[in-house]
Amino acid sequence: MEFQVGDKVVWMKRIPGGDYVYPVAGKVLGFTEKRVKIEADDDGDIGIRYVQRENLQKLD
């Protein structure tokens, strides 16, 4: 799946130490060779994260 800067995405964030994930809304800011740079609202804190493409889903 190809992402573009500005795309709205859902990051499936893994809970540390477990096999569970939960959705976090974000926006694509850029790219590195292996990851997508997103701005995400994680529990009320807006932060920059570098996420593997397979952990993202594009919102329509």
C-alpha positions in Angstrom: 0.0 0.0 0.0 1.4 3.4 -1.0 1.0 6.3 1.4 1.3 10.0 0.5 2.2 12.9 2.7 -1.0 14.2 4.4 -2.8 10.9 4.3 -4.9 10.1 7.4 -4.0 6.7 8.8 -4.7 4.3 11.7 -1.6 3.0 13.4 -2.1 -0.4 15.0 0.1 0.2 18.0 1.3 -2.9 19.8 1.0 -2.9 23.6 4.5 -3.5 25.1 5.1 -7.1 26.3 2.0 -8.5 24.6 0.3 -9.6 21.4 -2.4 -7.0 21.6 -2.7 -3.8 19.5 -5.0 -0.8 19.6 -5.8 1.8 16.9 -4.2 5.3 17.0 -5.2 8.0 14.6 -2.4 9.8 12.7 -1.3 11.7 9.7 1.6 10.9 7.3 4.4 13.4 7.5 7.1 11.7 5.4 9.1 8.5 4.8 12.4 6.8 5.5 13.7 3.8 3.7 11.9 1.3 5.9 9.3 3.3 7.9 6.6 5.9 7.5 6.9 9.1 9.7 3.5 9.9 11.2 2.1 12.4 13.7 -0.2 10.5 16.0 -2.5 11.3 19.0 -1.4 8.6 21.5 -3.5 8.9 24.7 -3.9 12.7 24.3 -0.2 13.3 23.5 0.6 14.3 19.9 3.9 12.8 18.9 6.0 11.9 16.0 6.5 8.2 15.4 8.3 6.1 12.7 6.1 3.2 12.0 6.5 0.1 9.7 4.1 0.2 6.7 2.4 -3.0 7.7 1.3 -1.5 11.0 -0.7 1.3 9.2 -4.1 1.4 7.5 -5.2 4.2 5.3 -8.4 6.0 6.2 -10.8 6.9 3.3 
